[in-house]
Amino acid sequence: MKQKDYLEKLVTAYPKDERALTALGNYHFAQQEFDQAIADYKKAADVAPSYSPAFNILGYSYRQQGNYADAEQVFKKYVELIPNDPNPYDSYAELLLKMGKFEDSIAQYREALSIDSRFAPSHFGIAADLMYMGKPEDATAELQKMAADARNDGELRTALFGLAVVNADRGKLDQALDNLTQQYAVAEKKNDAAAMAGDLRAKGNVLEQMHRYDDADQQFNKSLQLIEGSSLSQEIKDNAKLLHHYNLAGVAIGKKDYWAPNLMPSNSARALTAPTTLLCGSKLTNWQEESLWRKRITTKQLPNSSRPTSKTHKISIALARHTRQKATPQKLGSSAENG
């Protein structure tokens, strides 16, 4: 809570500073306290009507509440404020994707790319639209182009993850595993324990769907070992242990071993019920969002009417789990906004 205390003191000292108000709004957004976040962003916009970052995250706040009408108006204003920056078009496109307006979404992503042809998030967003439109070949082509043009490991890993999801969604699980193996290799070069562990969990999720339960178990165990042997914080290690029990529960249920001895007794009930979300999730999580980690971190879900019909779409949920985390403000790195 120290962060909140400091930010509130900052706003008290500088109540007319749009940057302080936006920073406080970002805190509330990260805590998923969207009503308070919206209030802070609106104050920032009132103080400085041309301060574009406040409009960007205000739009995301409305979207998180399901208030698409207000979100759309705010994103249109964001475009007006900095029309020569790709980020506003990308943010608006993301909302349209969420609403299931795939053609309109692609048009906005193309606007972003007309400004910066290597703006990776927009390539990723177009691929998401195409996948949900039932055009996996086109989605794959978009992601392959993104991988070929990647300027850093983050963009390359994002493209590979997208390819894994597209392949998994159309039932090509072996190819999805290959994509995730390539993704792991990128992180391995820098000994990025957190990323490597996440990739191993994702591989475990795919193997689980292939009914290769022993192989899945091996990947989950290796993932936990990486985290425990790393210099990451104890909080992260504790969380990894909880997630590991969840993954073992999924494997045990796949084997119909409902009372597996390697599951903690206190988690017996969870072991019997938790993986149901993985296998039969009531909504399909949008893979763009969980994994466009570098730019956007909030969890998105597609409208019921826009869900893919492939029986393998459940793997999108499984793959998404390894990058899911509590929502925090995203896309604050726009060039125009930070210039």
C-alpha positions in Angstrom: 0.0 0.0 0.0 3.0 2.3 0.2 2.7 3.0 -3.5 -0.9 4.2 -3.1 0.1 6.4 -0.1 2.9 8.0 -2.0 0.7 8.6 -5.1 -2.1 10.1 -3.0 0.4 12.4 -1.3 1.7 13.4 -4.7 -1.8 14.3 -5.9 -2.5 16.2 -2.7 0.7 18.2 -3.3 0.0 18.7 -7.0 -3.8 18.4 -7.6 -3.6 20.1 -11.0 -0.8 17.9 -12.4 -2.2 15.6 -15.0 0.8 13.3 -14.7 0.2 12.7 -11.0 -3.5 12.1 -11.5 -2.7 9.6 -14.3 -0.2 7.8 -12.1 -2.8 7.4 -9.4 -5.3 6.2 -11.9 -2.7 3.6 -13.1 -2.5 2.3 -9.6 -6.2 1.8 -9.4 -6.3 0.3 -12.8 -3.7 -2.2 -11.7 -5.9 -3.1 -8.8 -8.8 -3.5 -11.1 -10.6 -0.6 -9.3 -11.9 0.8 -12.5 -14.4 3.3 -11.1 -11.7 5.1 -9.2 -9.3 4.8 -12.1 -11.8 6.4 -14.4 -12.4 9.2 -12.0 -8.6 9.9 -11.8 -8.2 9.8 -15.6 -11.1 12.1 -16.1 -9.6 14.6 -13.7 -6.3 14.4 -15.6 -8.2 15.0 -18.9 -10.0 18.0 -17.4 -6.7 19.5 -16.2 -5.0 18.9 -19.5 -7.4 18.2 -22.3 -4.5 17.4 -24.7 -2.7 14.9 -22.4 -3.1 11.8 -24.5 -1.9 9.1 -22.1 -4.9 9.7 -19.8 -7.3 9.1 -22.7 -5.6 5.9 -23.7 -5.9 4.2 -20.3 -9.3 5.8 -19.8 -10.5 3.9 -22.9 -9.1 0.7 -21.5 -10.8 1.3 -18.2 -14.2 1.7 -19.8 -13.5 -1.4 -21.9 -12.7 -3.4 -18.8 -16.1 -2.5 -17.5 -17.8 -3.5 -20.7 -18.7 0.1 -21.5 -17.8 -0.1 -25.1 -19.7 3.0 -26.2 -17.7 5.3 -23.9 -14.5 3.4 -24.6 -15.0 3.9 -28.4 -15.5 7.7 -28.0 -12.4 8.0 -25.8 -10.3 6.1 -28.2 -11.5 8.3 -31.1 -10.5 11.3 -29.1 -7.1 9.7 -28.5 -6.7 9.3 -32.2 -7.5 13.0 -32.7 -4.9 14.1 -30.2 -1.9 12.3 -31.8 -3.0 11.2 -35.3 0.6 10.6 -36.4 1.3 8.0 -33.8 0.4 4.3 -34.4 -0.6 3.6 -30.8 -4.1 5.3 -30.8 -5.2 3.3 -33.9 -3.9 0.1 -32.3 -5.8 0.8 -29.1 -9.0 1.5 -31.0 -8.4 -1.6 -33.1 -8.0 -3.7 -29.9 -11.4 -2.5 -28.7 -13.0 -3.4 -32.0 -11.4 -6.8 -31.8 -12.9 -7.2 -28.3 -16.3 -6.3 -29.7 -16.0 -8.9 -32.5 -15.9 -6.2 -35.3 -13.0 -7.9 -37.0 -12.9 -6.2 -40.3 -13.1 -2.7 -38.7 -10.4 -3.8 -36.3 -8.1 -4.8 -39.1 -8.7 -1.5 -40.8 -7.5 0.4 -37.7 -4.5 -1.9 -37.3 -3.6 -1.1 -40.9 -3.8 2.6 -40.1 -1.3 2.1 -37.3 1.0 0.1 -39.7 0.7 2.9 -42.3 2.5 5.1 -39.8 5.0 2.5 -38.6 5.2 -0.6 -40.7 7.1 -2.5 -38.0 4.7 -1.7 -35.2 4.6 -5.3 -33.9 1.4 -5.1 -31.7 -0.7 -4.3 -34.8 0.7 -7.3 -36.8 -0.2 -9.4 -33.8 -3.7 -7.9 -33.5 -4.4 -8.5 -37.2 -3.4 -12.1 -36.7 -5.9 -12.4 -33.8 -8.7 -10.9 -36.0 -7.9 -13.3 -38.8 -7.8 -16.3 -36.5 -11.2 -15.5 -35.1 -12.5 -15.0 -38.6 -11.6 -18.5 -39.4 -8.6 -17.6 -41.6 -5.7 -19.5 -39.9 -3.5 -19.4 -43.0 -3.7 -15.6 -43.3 -3.1 -15.3 -39.5 0.0 -17.5 -39.8 1.3 -15.4 -42.7 0.9 -12.3 -40.6 2.7 -13.8 -37.7 5.5 -15.2 -39.9 6.1 -11.7 -41.3 6.2 -10.4 -37.7 8.8 -13.0 -36.7 10.9 -12.2 -39.8 10.8 -8.5 -39.1 11.3 -8.8 -35.3 13.7 -6.2 -33.9 14.2 -7.9 -30.6 13.6 -11.1 -28.6 10.3 -9.8 -27.2 8.8 -9.3 -30.7 10.1 -12.6 -31.9 8.7 -14.5 -28.9 5.4 -12.8 -29.3 5.2 -13.9 -32.9 6.2 -17.5 -32.0 3.6 -17.6 -29.3 0.9 -16.4 -31.7 1.9 -19.1 -34.2 1.6 -21.7 -31.4 -2.0 -20.5 -30.6 -3.1 -20.5 -34.2 -1.7 -23.9 -34.8 -3.3 -25.2 -31.6 -6.6 -23.7 -32.4 -6.8 -25.6 -35.7 -5.7 -28.8 -34.2 -2.0 -28.8 -35.3 -0.7 -29.5 -31.9 2.7 -30.9 -33.0 3.4 -27.6 -34.8 2.3 -25.7 -31.8 4.8 -27.6 -29.7 7.5 -26.7 -32.3 6.6 -23.0 -32.0 6.8 -23.2 -28.2 10.2 -25.0 -28.4 11.5 -22.2 -30.6 10.1 -19.6 -28.2 11.9 -21.4 -25.3 15.2 -21.3 -27.2 15.0 -17.6 -27.5 14.7 -17.2 -23.7 17.3 -19.8 -23.1 19.9 -17.8 -24.8 19.6 -15.2 -22.1 18.9 -17.6 -19.3 15.5 -15.9 -18.7 14.2 -18.2 -16.1 10.7 -16.7 -15.8 10.1 -16.8 -19.6 11.6 -20.3 -19.9 9.4 -21.6 -17.1 6.3 -20.1 -18.7 7.2 -21.7 -22.0 7.5 -25.1 -20.4 4.1 -24.7 -18.7 2.6 -23.8 -22.1 4.2 -26.9 -23.6 2.7 -28.9 -20.8 -0.7 -27.5 -21.5 -0.4 -28.6 -25.2 0.9 -32.0 -24.3 -2.0 -32.4 -21.8 -4.5 -31.8 -24.7 -2.7 -34.4 -26.7 -3.2 -36.9 -23.9 0.5 -37.2 -23.4 0.1 -36.8 -19.7 3.6 -38.1 -18.6 5.3 -35.7 -21.0 3.1 -32.9 -19.7 4.0 -33.8 -16.1 7.7 -33.6 -17.0 7.3 -30.2 -18.5 5.4 -28.9 -15.5 8.0 -30.3 -13.1 10.9 -28.8 -15.1 9.1 -25.4 -15.1 8.9 -25.4 -11.3 12.5 -26.5 -10.9 13.6 -23.6 -13.1 11.7 -21.1 -10.9 12.9 -22.6 -7.6 16.5 -22.5 -8.8 16.3 -19.0 -10.0 17.0 -15.6 -8.3 13.3 -14.6 -8.6 11.5 -13.4 -5.5 10.1 -15.8 -2.9 6.6 -14.5 -3.7 7.0 -15.6 -7.3 8.3 -19.0 -6.2 5.4 -19.4 -3.9 3.0 -18.6 -6.7 4.7 -21.0 -9.0 4.2 -23.8 -6.5 0.5 -23.1 -6.4 0.3 -23.0 -10.1 2.2 -26.3 -10.2 -0.4 -28.0 -8.1 -3.1 -26.7 -10.4 -1.2 -28.2 -13.4 -0.7 -31.5 -11.7 -4.4 -31.6 -10.9 -5.1 -31.2 -14.6 -2.8 -34.1 -15.5 -4.3 -36.3 -12.7 -7.8 -35.7 -14.0 -6.7 -36.5 -17.5 -5.4 -39.8 -16.2 -8.6 -40.2 -14.2 -6.5 -40.4 -11.1 -8.8 -38.3 -9.0 -6.9 -38.9 -5.7 -3.3 -38.6 -7.0 -0.9 -38.8 -4.1 1.3 -35.9 -5.4 -1.6 -33.5 -4.8 -1.7 -31.8 -1.4 -4.7 -33.1 0.7 -5.8 -29.5 1.3 -6.1 -29.0 -2.4 -8.2 -32.2 -3.1 -11.4 -30.2 -3.8 -9.5 -27.9 -6.1 -7.9 -30.8 -7.9 -11.3 -32.1 -8.8 -12.7 -28.8 -10.0 -10.0 -26.4 -11.1 -9.1 -27.8 -14.5 -12.7 -27.6 -15.5 -12.0 -24.0 -16.4 -9.1 -25.1 -18.6 -11.1 -27.7 -20.5 -14.6 -26.1 -20.6 -14.0 -22.4 -20.0 -17.2 -20.4 -20.3 -15.4 -17.8 -22.4 -12.4 -17.9 -24.7 -9.6 -15.7 -23.6 -8.1 -13.6 -26.3 -4.6 -14.8 -26.9 -3.5 -11.4 -28.1 -3.8 -9.9 -24.8 -2.3 -12.3 -22.5 0.6 -12.5 -24.5 1.3 -9.2 -25.9 3.0 -8.8 -22.6 5.3 -6.1 -23.7 2.5 -3.8 -24.7 -0.7 -4.9 -23.2 -1.3 -7.0 -20.1 -5.0 -7.0 -19.4 -7.1 -10.1 -19.8 -9.6 -10.0 -22.7 -12.4 -12.2 -23.6 -14.3 -12.4 -26.9 -18.1 -12.0 -27.0 -20.0 -15.2 -26.9 -21.2 -14.7 -30.5 -17.7 -14.5 -31.7 -16.2 -17.6 -30.2 -14.4 -19.9 -32.6 -16.2 -23.2 -33.2 -13.2 -25.4 -33.4 -13.2 -28.1 -30.7 -9.6 -27.3 -30.1 -10.2 -23.7 -29.2 -9.9 -24.7 -25.6 -6.1 -24.9 -26.1 -6.1 -21.1 -26.4 -7.2 -20.9 -22.8 -4.6 -23.4 -21.8 -1.8 -21.6 -23.5 -2.9 -18.3 -22.2 -2.5 -19.4 -18.6 1.2 -19.2 -18.5 1.3 -15.4 -19.1 -1.9 -14.4 -17.3 -1.5 -12.0 -14.5 -3.3 -9.2 -12.7 -4.2 -6.4 -15.1 -1.9 -3.4 -15.2 -2.0 -0.3 -17.4 -0.6 -1.0 -20.8 0.8 0.6 -23.8 2.4 3.6 -22.0 5.4 3.5 -24.3 4.0 5.3 -27.3 6.6 7.5 -28.9 4.4 10.6 -29.1 3.3 10.2 -25.5 6.7 9.9 -24.1 8.6 12.1 -26.5 
